[in-house]
Amino acid sequence: MPTISAFYGILIRMYFNDHEPAHFHALYGEFEATIRLDTLDILEGSLPQRALNLVHEWAKIHKEELLEDWRLCREKAPPAKIDPLP
């Protein structure tokens, strides 16, 4: 599972050829959440509220890049790295 971004101890990853709906995985310490790209709702798992807020802020900034990485992963191609939060 490629790591596409990392910031403030949070890793953002996508699996190759993963299931719908379009989503990414956010890992923070022992926490992991699967987050939909369209709504940013948590599909599975959990994150501490502060980490979740940072992930939401980052995902809103990089929505188009996330959608492109999702497309690449569905085609089993390597996703592009996405800039972290400043």
ChimeraX commands (.cxc) that place a marker at each C-alpha (Angstrom):
marker #1 position 0.00,0.00,0.00 radius 0.5
marker #1 position 1.77,3.16,-1.16 radius 0.5
marker #1 position 2.08,6.12,1.20 radius 0.5
marker #1 position 1.05,9.16,-0.81 radius 0.5
marker #1 position 1.54,11.79,1.90 radius 0.5
marker #1 position 2.72,12.20,5.47 radius 0.5
marker #1 position 2.27,15.12,7.87 radius 0.5
marker #1 position 2.18,15.64,11.64 radius 0.5
marker #1 position 2.67,11.92,12.23 radius 0.5
marker #1 position -0.26,11.01,9.94 radius 0.5
marker #1 position 0.31,8.67,6.99 radius 0.5
marker #1 position -2.04,8.76,4.01 radius 0.5
marker #1 position -2.14,5.58,1.94 radius 0.5
marker #1 position -4.05,3.98,-0.94 radius 0.5
marker #1 position -4.26,0.32,-1.92 radius 0.5
marker #1 position -3.85,-0.84,-5.50 radius 0.5
marker #1 position -7.14,-1.90,-7.12 radius 0.5
marker #1 position -9.09,-1.26,-3.88 radius 0.5
marker #1 position -12.88,-1.54,-3.58 radius 0.5
marker #1 position -15.43,1.23,-4.13 radius 0.5
marker #1 position -16.34,3.80,-2.94 radius 0.5
marker #1 position -13.24,5.88,-3.66 radius 0.5
marker #1 position -11.33,6.30,-0.39 radius 0.5
marker #1 position -7.96,6.57,1.30 radius 0.5
marker #1 position -6.51,5.24,4.54 radius 0.5
marker #1 position -5.23,7.57,7.26 radius 0.5
marker #1 position -2.96,6.11,9.94 radius 0.5
marker #1 position -1.97,7.89,13.12 radius 0.5
marker #1 position -0.18,5.87,15.81 radius 0.5
marker #1 position -2.36,2.88,16.64 radius 0.5
marker #1 position -5.39,4.48,14.92 radius 0.5
marker #1 position -6.51,3.91,11.34 radius 0.5
marker #1 position -9.50,5.23,9.43 radius 0.5
marker #1 position -10.79,4.61,5.92 radius 0.5
marker #1 position -12.13,7.91,4.54 radius 0.5
marker #1 position -14.40,8.44,1.51 radius 0.5
marker #1 position -13.09,10.90,-1.05 radius 0.5
marker #1 position -16.46,12.44,-1.94 radius 0.5
marker #1 position -17.85,13.14,1.54 radius 0.5
marker #1 position -14.76,12.72,3.77 radius 0.5
marker #1 position -16.90,10.50,6.02 radius 0.5
marker #1 position -15.18,7.70,7.91 radius 0.5
marker #1 position -16.13,4.36,6.38 radius 0.5
marker #1 position -14.28,2.28,8.94 radius 0.5
marker #1 position -12.03,2.79,11.95 radius 0.5
marker #1 position -11.33,5.99,13.85 radius 0.5
marker #1 position -8.84,8.78,14.44 radius 0.5
marker #1 position -8.45,11.21,17.33 radius 0.5
marker #1 position -10.45,14.37,16.56 radius 0.5
marker #1 position -7.37,16.60,16.08 radius 0.5
marker #1 position -5.83,14.13,13.59 radius 0.5
marker #1 position -9.17,13.80,11.79 radius 0.5
marker #1 position -9.45,17.59,11.50 radius 0.5
marker #1 position -5.96,17.74,9.94 radius 0.5
marker #1 position -6.82,14.93,7.51 radius 0.5
marker #1 position -10.04,16.71,6.48 radius 0.5
marker #1 position -8.18,20.00,5.96 radius 0.5
marker #1 position -5.53,18.25,3.85 radius 0.5
marker #1 position -8.06,16.24,1.80 radius 0.5
marker #1 position -10.10,19.36,0.95 radius 0.5
marker #1 position -6.97,21.05,-0.41 radius 0.5
marker #1 position -5.92,18.01,-2.45 radius 0.5
marker #1 position -9.26,16.56,-3.58 radius 0.5
marker #1 position -8.42,16.53,-7.31 radius 0.5
marker #1 position -5.03,14.92,-6.69 radius 0.5
marker #1 position -6.66,12.28,-4.48 radius 0.5
marker #1 position -9.17,11.44,-7.20 radius 0.5
marker #1 position -6.36,11.10,-9.73 radius 0.5
marker #1 position -4.39,8.85,-7.35 radius 0.5
marker #1 position -7.52,6.74,-6.84 radius 0.5
marker #1 position -7.80,6.33,-10.61 radius 0.5
marker #1 position -4.14,5.33,-10.86 radius 0.5
marker #1 position -4.44,2.80,-8.04 radius 0.5
marker #1 position -7.54,1.26,-9.62 radius 0.5
marker #1 position -5.41,0.73,-12.74 radius 0.5
marker #1 position -2.63,-0.79,-10.60 radius 0.5
marker #1 position -0.34,2.13,-11.44 radius 0.5
marker #1 position 1.78,3.90,-8.81 radius 0.5
marker #1 position -0.01,6.94,-7.33 radius 0.5
marker #1 position 1.68,10.32,-7.21 radius 0.5
marker #1 position 2.97,11.79,-3.97 radius 0.5
marker #1 position 0.79,14.60,-2.61 radius 0.5
marker #1 position 2.21,17.55,-0.68 radius 0.5
marker #1 position 1.67,17.49,3.09 radius 0.5
marker #1 position 0.01,20.20,5.12 radius 0.5
marker #1 position 2.39,23.15,5.59 radius 0.5
marker link #1:1,2 radius 0.2
marker link #1:2,3 radius 0.2
marker link #1:3,4 radius 0.2
marker link #1:4,5 radius 0.2
marker link #1:5,6 radius 0.2
marker link #1:6,7 radius 0.2
marker link #1:7,8 radius 0.2
marker link #1:8,9 radius 0.2
marker link #1:9,10 radius 0.2
marker link #1:10,11 radius 0.2
marker link #1:11,12 radius 0.2
marker link #1:12,13 radius 0.2
marker link #1:13,14 radius 0.2
marker link #1:14,15 radius 0.2
marker link #1:15,16 radius 0.2
marker link #1:16,17 radius 0.2
marker link #1:17,18 radius 0.2
marker link #1:18,19 radius 0.2
marker link #1:19,20 radius 0.2
marker link #1:20,21 radius 0.2
marker link #1:21,22 radius 0.2
marker link #1:22,23 radius 0.2
marker link #1:23,24 radius 0.2
marker link #1:24,25 radius 0.2
marker link #1:25,26 radius 0.2
marker link #1:26,27 radius 0.2
marker link #1:27,28 radius 0.2
marker link #1:28,29 radius 0.2
marker link #1:29,30 radius 0.2
marker link #1:30,31 radius 0.2
marker link #1:31,32 radius 0.2
marker link #1:32,33 radius 0.2
marker link #1:33,34 radius 0.2
marker link #1:34,35 radius 0.2
marker link #1:35,36 radius 0.2
marker link #1:36,37 radius 0.2
marker link #1:37,38 radius 0.2
marker link #1:38,39 radius 0.2
marker link #1:39,40 radius 0.2
marker link #1:40,41 radius 0.2
marker link #1:41,42 radius 0.2
marker link #1:42,43 radius 0.2
marker link #1:43,44 radius 0.2
marker link #1:44,45 radius 0.2
marker link #1:45,46 radius 0.2
marker link #1:46,47 radius 0.2
marker link #1:47,48 radius 0.2
marker link #1:48,49 radius 0.2
marker link #1:49,50 radius 0.2
marker link #1:50,51 radius 0.2
marker link #1:51,52 radius 0.2
marker link #1:52,53 radius 0.2
marker link #1:53,54 radius 0.2
marker link #1:54,55 radius 0.2
marker link #1:55,56 radius 0.2
marker link #1:56,57 radius 0.2
marker link #1:57,58 radius 0.2
marker link #1:58,59 radius 0.2
marker link #1:59,60 radius 0.2
marker link #1:60,61 radius 0.2
marker link #1:61,62 radius 0.2
marker link #1:62,63 radius 0.2
marker link #1:63,64 radius 0.2
marker link #1:64,65 radius 0.2
marker link #1:65,66 radius 0.2
marker link #1:66,67 radius 0.2
marker link #1:67,68 radius 0.2
marker link #1:68,69 radius 0.2
marker link #1:69,70 radius 0.2
marker link #1:70,71 radius 0.2
marker link #1:71,72 radius 0.2
marker link #1:72,73 radius 0.2
marker link #1:73,74 radius 0.2
marker link #1:74,75 radius 0.2
marker link #1:75,76 radius 0.2
marker link #1:76,77 radius 0.2
marker link #1:77,78 radius 0.2
marker link #1:78,79 radius 0.2
marker link #1:79,80 radius 0.2
marker link #1:80,81 radius 0.2
marker link #1:81,82 radius 0.2
marker link #1:82,83 radius 0.2
marker link #1:83,84 radius 0.2
marker link #1:84,85 radius 0.2
marker link #1:85,86 radius 0.2
view
